[in-house]
C-alpha cells in the first residue's frame, strides 16, 4: 500500500504532516515530496507520469493560493488524486479551494476542506480499503470509536443540563 503526498511549498508542511501521520498509523507507505506545479513543472510531470509504475495507488496533492498541483497531477496520472487546499494569506484559502475543486471535464480531483489533512488521509484510506480489507476493518473500528466518543460527549452534556 503506497500513497504519494506532494505539496507545492515547504510552507504547507505543517498541515500536510497530519495526513502523513495518519496514513503511517494505518501502515501505509508514504512518499512525501515538495513539487511545484509552477516552479518545477517538468518535475511535476515526471512525478505524476511515474506514480502508477512506482506502485502508488492514491496521490494527495496539497497546495495554496493558485493551487494547480492536484489538477496538473490528475491531468497526467490515472490513479485517484485527492486535492488538499491549503489556507493562504490572500483569501483565507478560498482561492486554494476554488483552484483545486474547479477541474475541467475528464480531470477529476476529489477535494477535501481547506486544511482538511485528516480527511484527505481518511479518503485515501477508504480508497485503499476497497483493495485491502485490513484497512477497511481499521476504518470500521475508527468510525465505531468516533461514534462512541460523540455519544459520550452528548450524554455528558445532557446530564450536566439535567436532560437525562
DSSP file (Angstrom, degrees, kcal/mol; ACC not computed):
  #  RESIDUE AA STRUCTURE BP1 BP2  ACC     N-H-->O    O-->H-N    N-H-->O    O-->H-N    TCO  KAPPA ALPHA  PHI   PSI    X-CA   Y-CA   Z-CA
    1    1 A X              0   0    0      0, 0.0    28,-2.4     0, 0.0     2,-0.4   0.000 360.0 360.0 360.0 119.7    0.0    0.0    0.0
    2    2 A X  E     -a   29   0A   0     53,-0.3    55,-2.5    26,-0.2    56,-0.8  -0.993 360.0-175.6-135.4 134.5    1.6    3.2   -1.1
    3    3 A X  E     -ab  30  58A   0     26,-2.6    28,-1.9    -2,-0.4     2,-0.5  -0.992  17.2-143.6-126.1 133.7    0.3    6.8   -1.2
    4    4 A X  E     -ab  31  59A   0     54,-2.3    56,-3.1    -2,-0.4     2,-0.5  -0.838  13.2-168.0 -94.0 131.8    2.1    9.7   -2.6
    5    5 A X  E     +ab  32  60A   0     26,-3.3    28,-2.6    -2,-0.5     2,-0.4  -0.978  11.6 177.2-120.7 117.0    1.8   13.0   -0.7
    6    6 A X  E     -ab  33  61A   0     54,-2.7    56,-3.0    -2,-0.5     2,-0.3  -0.964   8.9-168.4-125.5 136.0    3.0   16.0   -2.6
    7    7 A X  E     -ab  34  62A   0     26,-2.5    28,-2.2    -2,-0.4    56,-0.2  -0.924  23.8-135.8-124.4 151.0    2.9   19.6   -1.6
    8    8 A X  S    S+     0   0    0     54,-2.1     2,-0.3    -2,-0.3    55,-0.1   0.689  85.5  15.1 -77.4 -19.6    3.6   22.7   -3.6
    9    9 A X  S >  S-     0   0    0     53,-0.2     3,-1.8     1,-0.1     4,-0.2  -0.994  71.3-116.5-154.4 152.3    5.6   24.5   -1.0
   10   10 A X  G >  S+     0   0    0     -2,-0.3     3,-1.8     1,-0.3     4,-0.3   0.787 110.5  70.8 -60.8 -27.0    7.5   23.8    2.3
   11   11 A X  G 3  S+     0   0    0      1,-0.3     3,-0.4     2,-0.1    -1,-0.3   0.666  89.6  62.2 -66.0 -14.5    5.1   26.2    4.0
   12   12 A X  G X> S+     0   0    0     -3,-1.8     4,-2.4     1,-0.2     3,-0.7   0.580  78.1  93.0 -81.7 -10.6    2.4   23.5    3.5
   13   13 A X  H <> S+     0   0    0     -3,-1.8     4,-2.5     1,-0.2    -1,-0.2   0.839  75.3  58.7 -57.6 -41.8    4.3   21.0    5.7
   14   14 A X  H 34 S+     0   0    0     -3,-0.4     4,-0.3    -4,-0.3    -1,-0.2   0.883 114.9  36.7 -59.2 -39.8    2.6   21.9    9.0
   15   15 A X  H X> S+     0   0    0     -3,-0.7     3,-1.3    -4,-0.2     4,-0.6   0.928 116.5  52.4 -74.8 -47.0   -0.8   21.0    7.6
   16   16 A X  H >X S+     0   0    0     -4,-2.4     4,-1.9     1,-0.3     3,-0.9   0.803  93.5  70.4 -64.4 -32.8    0.3   18.1    5.5
   17   17 A X  H 3X S+     0   0    0     -4,-2.5     4,-2.5     1,-0.3    -1,-0.3   0.768  90.6  62.8 -60.8 -23.6    2.1   16.2    8.2
   18   18 A X  H <> S+     0   0    0     -3,-1.3     4,-1.8    -4,-0.3    -1,-0.3   0.897 105.3  45.4 -65.7 -39.7   -1.2   15.4    9.8
   19   19 A X  H <X S+     0   0    0     -3,-0.9     4,-2.5    -4,-0.6    -2,-0.2   0.923 113.1  50.0 -67.6 -44.4   -2.2   13.4    6.7
   20   20 A X  H  X S+     0   0    0     -4,-1.9     4,-2.6     1,-0.2     5,-0.2   0.923 109.9  50.6 -61.1 -45.2    1.2   11.7    6.6
   21   21 A X  H  X S+     0   0    0     -4,-2.5     4,-2.0     1,-0.2    -1,-0.2   0.900 111.5  47.8 -61.1 -41.7    1.0   10.7   10.3
   22   22 A X  H  X S+     0   0    0     -4,-1.8     4,-1.2     2,-0.2    -1,-0.2   0.922 111.8  49.2 -67.6 -43.8   -2.5    9.2    9.9
   23   23 A X  H ><>S+     0   0    0     -4,-2.5     5,-2.2     1,-0.2     3,-0.6   0.930 112.4  48.1 -60.0 -45.1   -1.5    7.2    6.8
   24   24 A X  H ><5S+     0   0    0     -4,-2.6     3,-1.7     1,-0.2    -1,-0.2   0.851 104.0  60.8 -66.0 -33.8    1.6    5.9    8.5
   25   25 A X  H 3<5S+     0   0    0     -4,-2.0    -1,-0.2     1,-0.3    -2,-0.2   0.836 104.7  50.3 -59.8 -32.0   -0.5    5.0   11.6
   26   26 A X  T <<5S-     0   0    0     -4,-1.2    -1,-0.3    -3,-0.6    -2,-0.2   0.336 125.1-104.6 -89.3   6.4   -2.5    2.7    9.3
   27   27 A X  T < 5 +     0   0    0     -3,-1.7     2,-0.4     1,-0.3    -3,-0.2   0.676  69.7 148.7  83.0  17.7    0.6    1.1    7.9
   28   28 A X      < -     0   0    0     -5,-2.2     2,-0.4    -6,-0.2    -1,-0.3  -0.689  48.8-125.2 -87.7 135.6    0.6    2.8    4.6
   29   29 A X  E     -a    2   0A   0    -28,-2.4   -26,-2.6    -2,-0.4     2,-0.5  -0.673  32.6-163.4 -77.0 129.6    3.9    3.6    2.9
   30   30 A X  E     -a    3   0A   0     -2,-0.4     2,-0.6   -28,-0.2   -26,-0.2  -0.962  18.3-161.0-122.9 129.3    4.1    7.3    2.2
   31   31 A X  E     -a    4   0A   0    -28,-1.9   -26,-3.3    -2,-0.5     2,-0.5  -0.952  17.5-161.7-102.7 126.4    6.4    9.2   -0.2
   32   32 A X  E     +a    5   0A   0     -2,-0.6     2,-0.3   -28,-0.2   -26,-0.2  -0.938  16.6 169.3-116.0 121.6    6.3   12.8    0.8
   33   33 A X  E     -a    6   0A   0    -28,-2.6   -26,-2.5    -2,-0.5     2,-0.5  -0.897  34.4-139.6-132.9 157.5    7.6   15.4   -1.7
   34   34 A X  E     +a    7   0A   0     -2,-0.3     2,-0.4   -28,-0.2   -26,-0.2  -0.975  38.8 155.2-114.6 113.2    7.7   19.1   -2.4
   35   35 A X        -     0   0    0    -28,-2.2     2,-0.5    -2,-0.5   -26,-0.1  -0.988  30.7-145.5-141.3 126.5    7.0   19.8   -6.1
   36   36 A X     >  -     0   0    0     -2,-0.4     4,-1.5     1,-0.1     8,-0.4  -0.802   7.4-151.5 -97.7 130.2    5.6   23.0   -7.5
   37   37 A X  T  4 S+     0   0    0     -2,-0.5    -1,-0.1     1,-0.2     8,-0.1   0.805 101.1  32.7 -63.7 -28.2    3.3   22.9  -10.5
   38   38 A X  T  4 S+     0   0    0      2,-0.1     3,-0.4   -30,-0.1    -1,-0.2   0.816 125.1  37.3 -99.5 -37.3    4.5   26.3  -11.5
   39   39 A X  T  4 S+     0   0    0      1,-0.2    -2,-0.1     2,-0.1     3,-0.1   0.725 131.1  25.8 -93.0 -22.6    8.2   26.4  -10.4
   40   40 A X  S  X S+     0   0    0     -4,-1.5     4,-2.4     1,-0.1    -1,-0.2  -0.422  70.5 154.1-133.7  60.5    9.1   22.8  -11.2
   41   41 A X  H  > S+     0   0    0     -3,-0.4     4,-2.4     1,-0.2     5,-0.2   0.849  74.1  51.3 -63.2 -35.7    6.7   21.8  -14.0
   42   42 A X  H  > S+     0   0    0      2,-0.2     4,-2.9     1,-0.2    -1,-0.2   0.930 111.3  48.1 -67.0 -42.7    9.0   19.2  -15.5
   43   43 A X  H  > S+     0   0    0      2,-0.2     4,-2.8     1,-0.2    -2,-0.2   0.913 111.1  51.5 -61.2 -42.5    9.5   17.5  -12.2
   44   44 A X  H  X S+     0   0    0     -4,-2.4     4,-2.6    -8,-0.4     5,-0.2   0.919 112.1  46.8 -59.8 -44.0    5.7   17.6  -11.5
   45   45 A X  H  X S+     0   0    0     -4,-2.4     4,-2.6     2,-0.2    -2,-0.2   0.936 113.6  46.8 -63.6 -47.5    5.1   16.0  -14.9
   46   46 A X  H  X S+     0   0    0     -4,-2.9     4,-0.9     2,-0.2    -2,-0.2   0.908 113.9  48.8 -62.3 -42.5    7.8   13.3  -14.4
   47   47 A X  H >< S+     0   0    0     -4,-2.8     3,-0.7    -5,-0.2     4,-0.5   0.948 114.5  44.4 -60.8 -51.0    6.5   12.6  -10.8
   48   48 A X  H >< S+     0   0    0     -4,-2.6     3,-1.0     1,-0.2     4,-0.4   0.885 110.7  53.8 -64.4 -40.0    2.8   12.3  -12.0
   49   49 A X  H 3< S+     0   0    0     -4,-2.6     4,-0.3     1,-0.2    -1,-0.2   0.678 112.3  45.0 -72.0 -15.4    3.6   10.2  -15.0
   50   50 A X  T <X S+     0   0    0     -4,-0.9     4,-1.7    -3,-0.7    -1,-0.2   0.398  82.7  98.6-106.8   2.9    5.5    7.6  -12.9
   51   51 A X  T <4>S+     0   0    0     -3,-1.0     5,-2.3    -4,-0.5     3,-0.3   0.942  86.9  41.8 -56.9 -53.0    3.1    7.3  -10.0
   52   52 A X  T >45S+     0   0    0     -4,-0.4     3,-2.0     1,-0.2    -1,-0.2   0.935 114.5  50.0 -63.5 -47.3    1.4    4.1  -11.2
   53   53 A X  T 345S+     0   0    0      1,-0.3    -1,-0.2    -4,-0.3    -2,-0.2   0.758 107.3  56.7 -65.8 -21.8    4.6    2.4  -12.3
   54   54 A X  T 3<5S-     0   0    0     -4,-1.7    -1,-0.3    -3,-0.3    -2,-0.2   0.330 123.0-105.5 -90.0   7.4    6.1    3.2   -8.9
   55   55 A X  T < 5 +     0   0    0     -3,-2.0   -53,-0.3     1,-0.3     2,-0.3   0.562  67.8 148.6  87.8   9.3    3.3    1.4   -7.2
   56   56 A X      < -     0   0    0     -5,-2.3    -1,-0.3    -6,-0.2   -53,-0.2  -0.586  24.3-176.2 -79.9 140.0    1.3    4.3   -5.8
   57   57 A X        +     0   0    0    -55,-2.5    23,-0.7     1,-0.3     2,-0.3   0.605  69.5  19.3-109.7 -18.4   -2.4    3.8   -5.6
   58   58 A X  E     -bc   3  80A   0    -56,-0.8   -54,-2.3    21,-0.2     2,-0.4  -0.985  63.0-153.9-148.4 149.0   -3.5    7.2   -4.4
   59   59 A X  E     -bc   4  81A   0     21,-2.3    23,-3.1    -2,-0.3     2,-0.6  -0.996   1.7-159.7-127.4 130.0   -2.0   10.7   -4.5
   60   60 A X  E     -bc   5  82A   0    -56,-3.1   -54,-2.7    -2,-0.4     2,-0.5  -0.946  14.0-166.5-103.9 121.1   -2.8   13.5   -2.1
   61   61 A X  E     -bc   6  83A   0     21,-2.9    23,-2.9    -2,-0.6     2,-0.4  -0.945   3.9-170.2-115.3 124.6   -1.8   16.8   -3.7
   62   62 A X  E     +bc   7  84A   0    -56,-3.0   -54,-2.1    -2,-0.5     2,-0.3  -0.927  16.9 144.5-120.4 132.2   -1.6   19.9   -1.4
   63   63 A X  E     - c   0  85A   0     21,-1.5    23,-2.4    -2,-0.4     2,-0.2  -0.988  28.2-142.8-162.0 157.4   -1.2   23.5   -2.4
   64   64 A X  E     + c   0  86A   0     -2,-0.3     4,-0.2    21,-0.2     2,-0.2  -0.692  66.8   4.7-117.8 173.1   -2.2   27.0   -1.5
   65   65 A X  S    S+     0   0    0     21,-0.6     2,-2.4    -2,-0.2    34,-0.3  -0.348 137.0  18.5  55.1-118.9   -3.1   30.2   -3.5
   66   66 A X  S    S-     0   0    0     -2,-0.2     2,-2.0     1,-0.1    -1,-0.2  -0.513  88.6-174.0 -77.5  76.4   -3.0   29.3   -7.2
   67   67 A X        +     0   0    0     -2,-2.4     4,-0.3    28,-0.3     3,-0.2  -0.468  29.3 140.2 -83.7  74.3   -3.3   25.6   -6.2
   68   68 A X     >  +     0   0    0     -2,-2.0     4,-2.6    -4,-0.2     5,-0.2   0.491  40.7  96.1 -93.8  -4.5   -3.0   23.9   -9.5
   69   69 A X  H  > S+     0   0    0      1,-0.2     4,-2.5     2,-0.2     5,-0.2   0.904  83.9  47.9 -57.6 -48.2   -0.8   21.0   -8.3
   70   70 A X  H  > S+     0   0    0      1,-0.2     4,-2.8    -3,-0.2    -1,-0.2   0.906 114.1  47.7 -61.2 -41.7   -3.7   18.5   -7.9
   71   71 A X  H  > S+     0   0    0     -4,-0.3     4,-1.8     2,-0.2    -1,-0.2   0.885 110.7  50.8 -67.4 -39.1   -5.1   19.3  -11.3
   72   72 A X  H  X S+     0   0    0     -4,-2.6     4,-0.6     2,-0.2    -2,-0.2   0.945 114.2  44.3 -62.4 -47.4   -1.8   19.0  -13.0
   73   73 A X  H >X S+     0   0    0     -4,-2.5     4,-2.7     1,-0.2     3,-1.4   0.929 113.1  50.7 -64.0 -45.1   -1.1   15.6  -11.4
   74   74 A X  H 3< S+     0   0    0     -4,-2.8    -1,-0.2     1,-0.3    -2,-0.2   0.804 104.7  59.0 -63.6 -28.8   -4.7   14.4  -12.2
   75   75 A X  H 3< S+     0   0    0     -4,-1.8    -1,-0.3    -5,-0.2    -2,-0.2   0.668 116.2  33.3 -72.4 -15.0   -4.3   15.5  -15.8
   76   76 A X  H << S+     0   0    0     -3,-1.4    -2,-0.2    -4,-0.6    -1,-0.1   0.800 112.5  55.5-108.2 -42.8   -1.3   13.2  -16.2
   77   77 A X     <  -     0   0    0     -4,-2.7   -28,-0.1    -5,-0.1     4,-0.1  -0.430  59.0-148.2 -94.9 167.3   -2.0   10.1  -14.0
   78   78 A X        +     0   0    0     -2,-0.1     2,-0.2     2,-0.1    -1,-0.1   0.352  69.7  99.0-112.0   2.1   -4.8    7.6  -13.8
   79   79 A X  S    S-     0   0    0      1,-0.1   -21,-0.2   -21,-0.0    -2,-0.1  -0.547  91.4 -83.4 -81.9 157.4   -4.6    6.9  -10.1
   80   80 A X  E     -c   58   0A   0    -23,-0.7   -21,-2.3    -2,-0.2     2,-0.5  -0.347  44.3-155.7 -61.6 137.1   -7.1    8.8   -7.8
   81   81 A X  E     -c   59   0A   0     27,-0.3    29,-2.2   -23,-0.2     2,-0.5  -0.968   4.6-161.1-117.7 129.3   -5.9   12.3   -6.8
   82   82 A X  E     -cd  60 110A   0    -23,-3.1   -21,-2.9    -2,-0.5     2,-0.5  -0.949  12.8-145.6-109.7 122.5   -7.2   14.0   -3.7
   83   83 A X  E     -cd  61 111A   0     27,-3.6    29,-2.1    -2,-0.5     2,-0.6  -0.762  10.8-168.1 -91.1 130.0   -6.7   17.7   -3.6
   84   84 A X  E     -cd  62 112A   0    -23,-2.9   -21,-1.5    -2,-0.5     2,-0.2  -0.893  12.9-151.5-116.5  98.2   -6.0   19.3   -0.2
   85   85 A X  E     -c   63   0A   0     -2,-0.6    30,-3.1    27,-0.5     2,-0.4  -0.509  11.6-143.0 -71.3 136.0   -6.3   23.1   -0.5
   86   86 A X  E     -c   64   0A   0    -23,-2.4   -21,-0.6    -2,-0.2    10,-0.2  -0.831  22.0-105.8-103.7 136.0   -4.1   24.9    2.0
   87   87 A X        -     0   0    0     -2,-0.4     2,-0.2   -23,-0.1     6,-0.1  -0.355  42.4-162.7 -59.1 129.9   -5.2   28.1    3.7
   88   88 A X     >  -     0   0    0     -2,-0.1     4,-0.6   -23,-0.1     6,-0.1  -0.683  28.8-119.6-112.6 167.8   -3.5   31.1    2.2
   89   89 A X  T  4 S+     0   0    0     -2,-0.2    -1,-0.1     2,-0.1    -2,-0.1   0.683 104.0  63.3 -78.4 -17.6   -3.0   34.6    3.4
   90   90 A X  T  4 S-     0   0    0      1,-0.2    -1,-0.1     3,-0.0    -3,-0.0   0.977 125.8  -2.9 -75.7 -56.7   -4.8   36.1    0.4
   91   91 A X  T >4 S-     0   0    0      0, 0.0     3,-2.0     0, 0.0    -1,-0.2  -0.076 100.5 -96.8-130.6  32.8   -8.4   34.8    0.8
   92   92 A X  T 3< S-     0   0    0     -4,-0.6    -3,-0.1     1,-0.3    -5,-0.1   0.749  86.0 -54.4  55.6  25.6   -8.3   32.5    3.8
   93   93 A X  T 3> S+     0   0    0     -6,-0.1     4,-2.9    -5,-0.1    -1,-0.3   0.322 112.1 114.9  94.6  -7.9   -7.9   29.6    1.4
   94   94 A X  H <> S+     0   0    0     -3,-2.0     4,-2.6     1,-0.2     5,-0.2   0.895  79.1  53.3 -61.1 -38.0  -10.9   30.2   -0.7
   95   95 A X  H  > S+     0   0    0      2,-0.2     4,-2.0     1,-0.2   -28,-0.3   0.912 110.9  46.5 -61.1 -41.7   -8.6   30.8   -3.6
   96   96 A X  H  > S+     0   0    0      2,-0.2     4,-1.9   -10,-0.2    -2,-0.2   0.934 111.4  51.1 -65.2 -46.6   -6.9   27.5   -3.0
   97   97 A X  H  X S+     0   0    0     -4,-2.9     4,-2.8     1,-0.2     5,-0.3   0.932 112.0  46.1 -57.6 -48.2  -10.2   25.7   -2.6
   98   98 A X  H  X S+     0   0    0     -4,-2.6     4,-1.8     1,-0.2    -1,-0.2   0.875 110.3  53.9 -65.7 -36.5  -11.5   27.0   -5.9
   99   99 A X  H  < S+     0   0    0     -4,-2.0    -1,-0.2   -34,-0.3    -2,-0.2   0.847 115.8  39.8 -64.8 -33.2   -8.3   26.3   -7.7
  100  100 A X  H  < S+     0   0    0     -4,-1.9    -2,-0.2    -3,-0.2    -1,-0.2   0.889 118.9  42.8 -82.5 -41.7   -8.5   22.6   -6.6
  101  101 A X  H  < S+     0   0    0     -4,-2.8     2,-1.7    -5,-0.2     8,-0.2   0.765  94.7  78.0 -82.9 -25.2  -12.2   21.9   -7.0
  102  102 A X     <  +     0   0    0     -4,-1.8     2,-0.3    -5,-0.3    -1,-0.2  -0.520  63.5 158.3 -89.0  73.5  -12.9   23.6  -10.3
  103  103 A X        -     0   0    0     -2,-1.7     3,-0.1     6,-0.1     6,-0.1  -0.701  41.0-112.7 -97.0 147.8  -11.4   20.9  -12.7
  104  104 A X    >   -     0   0    0     -2,-0.3     3,-2.0     1,-0.2    -1,-0.1  -0.323  50.1 -74.3 -72.7 161.0  -12.4   20.6  -16.3
  105  105 A X  T 3  S+     0   0    0      1,-0.3    -1,-0.2     3,-0.0     0, 0.0  -0.279 121.3  27.2 -54.3 134.3  -14.3   17.6  -17.5
  106  106 A X  T 3  S+     0   0    0     -3,-0.1     2,-0.3     1,-0.0    -1,-0.3   0.338 104.4  83.0  93.5  -6.0  -12.1   14.5  -17.7
  107  107 A X    <   -     0   0    0     -3,-2.0     2,-0.2     2,-0.0   -32,-0.1  -0.629  63.7-174.9-128.7  72.9   -9.7   15.6  -14.9
  108  108 A X        -     0   0    0     -2,-0.3     2,-0.4   -34,-0.2   -27,-0.3  -0.456   8.8-178.2 -75.4 141.3  -11.4   14.7  -11.6
  109  109 A X        -     0   0    0     -8,-0.2     2,-0.4    -2,-0.2   -27,-0.2  -0.965  23.3-138.5-133.9 117.7   -9.8   15.7   -8.3
  110  110 A X  E     -d   82   0A   0    -29,-2.2   -27,-3.6    -2,-0.4     2,-0.4  -0.641  30.2-157.2 -72.1 129.6  -11.5   14.6   -5.1
  111  111 A X  E     -d   83   0A   0     -2,-0.4     2,-0.2   -29,-0.2   -27,-0.2  -0.925  13.5-166.8-121.6 135.3  -11.3   17.7   -2.9
  112  112 A X  E     -d   84   0A   0    -29,-2.1   -27,-0.5    -2,-0.4     3,-0.1  -0.514  40.8 -67.7-106.2 179.3  -11.4   18.0    0.9
  113  113 A X    >   -     0   0    0     -2,-0.2     3,-2.5     1,-0.2    -1,-0.2  -0.132  66.3 -75.6 -65.0 160.6  -11.9   21.1    3.1
  114  114 A X  T 3  S+     0   0    0      1,-0.3   -28,-0.2   -30,-0.1    -1,-0.2  -0.406 123.0   0.6 -56.3 126.7   -9.3   23.8    3.4
  115  115 A X  T 3  S+     0   0    0    -30,-3.1     2,-1.7     1,-0.2     3,-0.3   0.683  91.1 146.9  61.3  21.0   -6.5   22.4    5.6
  116  116 A X    <>  +     0   0    0     -3,-2.5     4,-2.0   -31,-0.4     5,-0.2  -0.329   6.4 148.0 -84.4  55.6   -8.5   19.2    5.8
  117  117 A X  H  >  +     0   0    0     -2,-1.7     4,-2.3     1,-0.2    -1,-0.2   0.883  68.0  52.8 -60.2 -42.7   -5.4   16.9    6.0
  118  118 A X  H  > S+     0   0    0     -3,-0.3     4,-2.7     1,-0.2    -1,-0.2   0.918 110.3  48.1 -62.3 -42.2   -7.1   14.3    8.2
  119  119 A X  H  > S+     0   0    0      2,-0.2     4,-2.7     1,-0.2    -1,-0.2   0.864 108.5  54.6 -67.5 -33.9  -10.0   13.9    5.8
  120  120 A X  H  X S+     0   0    0     -4,-2.0     4,-2.2     2,-0.2    -1,-0.2   0.929 111.7  44.9 -61.8 -43.7   -7.6   13.7    2.8
  121  121 A X  H  X S+     0   0    0     -4,-2.3     4,-2.6     2,-0.2    -2,-0.2   0.916 113.0  50.0 -66.3 -43.2   -5.8   10.8    4.6
  122  122 A X  H  X S+     0   0    0     -4,-2.7     4,-2.5     2,-0.2    -2,-0.2   0.906 110.6  49.9 -63.7 -40.9   -9.1    9.1    5.6
  123  123 A X  H  X S+     0   0    0     -4,-2.7     4,-2.2     2,-0.2    -1,-0.2   0.919 110.7  49.9 -63.1 -42.4  -10.4    9.4    2.0
  124  124 A X  H  X S+     0   0    0     -4,-2.2     4,-2.5     1,-0.2    -2,-0.2   0.914 111.3  49.6 -60.3 -42.3   -7.1    7.8    0.7
  125  125 A X  H  X S+     0   0    0     -4,-2.6     4,-2.4     2,-0.2    -2,-0.2   0.885 108.5  52.6 -64.3 -39.0   -7.6    5.0    3.3
  126  126 A X  H  X S+     0   0    0     -4,-2.5     4,-0.6     2,-0.2    -1,-0.2   0.892 109.8  48.9 -64.3 -38.8  -11.1    4.5    2.2
  127  127 A X  H >< S+     0   0    0     -4,-2.2     3,-1.1     1,-0.2     4,-0.5   0.938 113.7  45.8 -64.0 -46.4   -9.9    4.1   -1.4
  128  128 A X  H >X S+     0   0    0     -4,-2.5     4,-2.6     1,-0.2     3,-1.3   0.848 101.8  68.2 -63.4 -33.4   -7.2    1.7   -0.3
  129  129 A X  H 3< S+     0   0    0     -4,-2.4     7,-0.3     1,-0.3    -1,-0.2   0.695  86.5  67.9 -62.2 -19.6   -9.8   -0.2    1.8
  130  130 A X  T << S+     0   0    0     -3,-1.1    -1,-0.3    -4,-0.6    -2,-0.2   0.880 116.1  25.4 -64.8 -36.9  -11.5   -1.3   -1.4
  131  131 A X  T <4 S+     0   0    0     -3,-1.3     2,-0.7    -4,-0.5    -2,-0.2   0.761 122.8  54.0 -96.0 -31.9   -8.5   -3.5   -2.2
  132  132 A X    >X  -     0   0    0     -4,-2.6     4,-1.7     1,-0.1     3,-1.1  -0.876  60.3-168.6-114.6 101.8   -7.1   -4.0    1.3
  133  133 A X  H 3> S+     0   0    0     -2,-0.7     4,-2.9     1,-0.3     5,-0.2   0.795  86.0  64.1 -59.9 -29.2   -9.6   -5.5    3.8
  134  134 A X  H 3> S+     0   0    0      2,-0.2     4,-1.6     1,-0.2    -1,-0.3   0.860 104.7  46.2 -65.0 -33.0   -7.3   -4.8    6.8
  135  135 A X  H <> S+     0   0    0     -3,-1.1     4,-2.2     2,-0.2    -1,-0.2   0.922 112.2  50.5 -70.7 -45.2   -7.5   -1.1    6.1
  136  136 A X  H  X S+     0   0    0     -4,-1.7     4,-2.2    -7,-0.3    -2,-0.2   0.907 109.4  51.5 -58.7 -42.7  -11.3   -1.3    5.7
  137  137 A X  H  X S+     0   0    0     -4,-2.9     4,-1.9     1,-0.2    -1,-0.2   0.909 109.6  49.4 -61.6 -42.7  -11.5   -3.2    9.0
  138  138 A X  H  X S+     0   0    0     -4,-1.6     4,-2.4     1,-0.2    -1,-0.2   0.870 110.0  51.6 -64.7 -36.5   -9.5   -0.5   10.8
  139  139 A X  H  X S+     0   0    0     -4,-2.2     4,-2.6     2,-0.2    -1,-0.2   0.870 106.1  54.0 -69.3 -35.7  -11.7    2.2    9.3
  140  140 A X  H  X S+     0   0    0     -4,-2.2     4,-2.0     2,-0.2    -2,-0.2   0.928 111.0  46.2 -61.1 -43.9  -14.8    0.4   10.6
  141  141 A X  H  X S+     0   0    0     -4,-1.9     4,-2.7     2,-0.2    -2,-0.2   0.903 110.6  53.4 -64.4 -41.6  -13.3    0.4   14.1
  142  142 A X  H  X S+     0   0    0     -4,-2.4     4,-2.4     1,-0.2    -2,-0.2   0.924 110.0  47.0 -57.5 -47.0  -12.3    4.1   13.7
  143  143 A X  H  X S+     0   0    0     -4,-2.6     4,-2.4     2,-0.2    -1,-0.2   0.883 111.5  51.6 -65.1 -38.0  -15.9    5.0   12.8
  144  144 A X  H  X S+     0   0    0     -4,-2.0     4,-2.5     2,-0.2    -2,-0.2   0.934 111.3  46.7 -63.5 -46.2  -17.2    3.0   15.7
  145  145 A X  H  X S+     0   0    0     -4,-2.7     4,-2.3     2,-0.2    -2,-0.2   0.886 111.6  51.4 -63.8 -39.0  -14.9    4.8   18.1
  146  146 A X  H  X S+     0   0    0     -4,-2.4     4,-2.0    -5,-0.2    -1,-0.2   0.921 110.7  49.1 -62.7 -43.7  -15.8    8.2   16.7
  147  147 A X  H  X S+     0   0    0     -4,-2.4     4,-2.2     1,-0.2    -2,-0.2   0.932 111.9  47.7 -60.4 -48.0  -19.5    7.3   17.2
  148  148 A X  H  X S+     0   0    0     -4,-2.5     4,-2.2     1,-0.2    -1,-0.2   0.876 109.1  54.4 -63.5 -38.4  -19.0    6.2   20.8
  149  149 A X  H  X S+     0   0    0     -4,-2.3     4,-2.1     2,-0.2    -1,-0.2   0.917 109.8  46.2 -61.6 -44.7  -16.9    9.3   21.6
  150  150 A X  H  X S+     0   0    0     -4,-2.0     4,-2.7     2,-0.2    -2,-0.2   0.891 110.2  53.3 -68.0 -39.0  -19.7   11.6   20.4
  151  151 A X  H  X S+     0   0    0     -4,-2.2     4,-2.7     2,-0.2    -1,-0.2   0.917 109.4  49.5 -61.5 -42.3  -22.4    9.6   22.3
  152  152 A X  H  X S+     0   0    0     -4,-2.2     4,-2.4     2,-0.2    -2,-0.2   0.920 112.0  47.8 -61.3 -44.4  -20.3   10.0   25.5
  153  153 A X  H  X S+     0   0    0     -4,-2.1     4,-2.3     2,-0.2    -2,-0.2   0.910 112.9  48.8 -63.1 -42.6  -20.0   13.7   25.0
  154  154 A X  H  X S+     0   0    0     -4,-2.7     4,-2.7     2,-0.2    -2,-0.2   0.925 111.3  49.4 -63.8 -44.9  -23.7   14.1   24.2
  155  155 A X  H  X S+     0   0    0     -4,-2.7     4,-2.3     2,-0.2    -2,-0.2   0.895 110.5  50.8 -62.2 -40.4  -24.6   12.1   27.3
  156  156 A X  H  X S+     0   0    0     -4,-2.4     4,-2.7     2,-0.2    -1,-0.2   0.931 111.9  47.2 -62.7 -46.1  -22.3   14.2   29.5
  157  157 A X  H  X S+     0   0    0     -4,-2.3     4,-1.9     1,-0.2    -2,-0.2   0.930 112.7  48.8 -59.8 -47.1  -23.9   17.4   28.1
  158  158 A X  H  <>S+     0   0    0     -4,-2.7     5,-3.4     1,-0.2     6,-0.6   0.876 112.2  49.1 -63.0 -38.1  -27.4   16.1   28.7
  159  159 A X  H ><5S+     0   0    0     -4,-2.3     3,-1.4     3,-0.2    -1,-0.2   0.930 109.9  51.1 -66.6 -45.9  -26.5   15.0   32.2
  160  160 A X  H 3<5S+     0   0    0     -4,-2.7    -2,-0.2     1,-0.3    -1,-0.2   0.840 112.7  46.9 -59.2 -33.6  -25.0   18.4   33.0
  161  161 A X  T 3<5S-     0   0    0     -4,-1.9    -1,-0.3    -5,-0.2    -2,-0.2   0.432 114.7-116.5 -89.7  -1.0  -28.1   20.1   31.7
  162  162 A X  T < 5S+     0   0    0     -3,-1.4    -3,-0.2    -4,-0.3    -2,-0.1   0.799  77.6 128.0  71.9  27.4  -30.4   17.8   33.7
  163  163 A X      <       0   0    0     -5,-3.4    -4,-0.2    -6,-0.2    -5,-0.1   0.390 360.0 360.0 -97.5   2.6  -31.9   16.4   30.5
  164  164 A X              0   0    0     -6,-0.6    -1,-0.2    -5,-0.2    -5,-0.1   0.403 360.0 360.0-112.7 360.0  -31.4   12.8   31.3
